[in-house]
Amino acid sequence: MGQKAQSYTAEFRAEAVKLVLAQGFSLREASRRISVPKSTLAGWVENARGGKPVGAPGSRTVAELEGENKQLRKELAQMRLVLAKCQK
């Protein structure tokens, strides 16, 4: 019987690539630390170096999502103030 392929989130793949490209870990060391086959990590790194997105299409980083969340909270607070003024 065949093994089921392991799937990884876009965020996990992006962080794994950062270990190699930004933090200077070798493919061997990074793959060992995160328990991912070296060949799998190598493919992610190769795609990232080629300018291909590491994550799923449309995926965003945590920082981008946090920034959007902050902006939306600010807009919501402003709208609540406007609504409160209109109800008086």
Secondary structure, DSSP 8 states (H G I E B T S, - for coil): ---------HHHHHHHHHHHHTT---HHHHHHHHT--HHHHHHHHHHHHTT--SS-TT---HHHHHHHHHHHHHHHHHHHHHHHHHH-
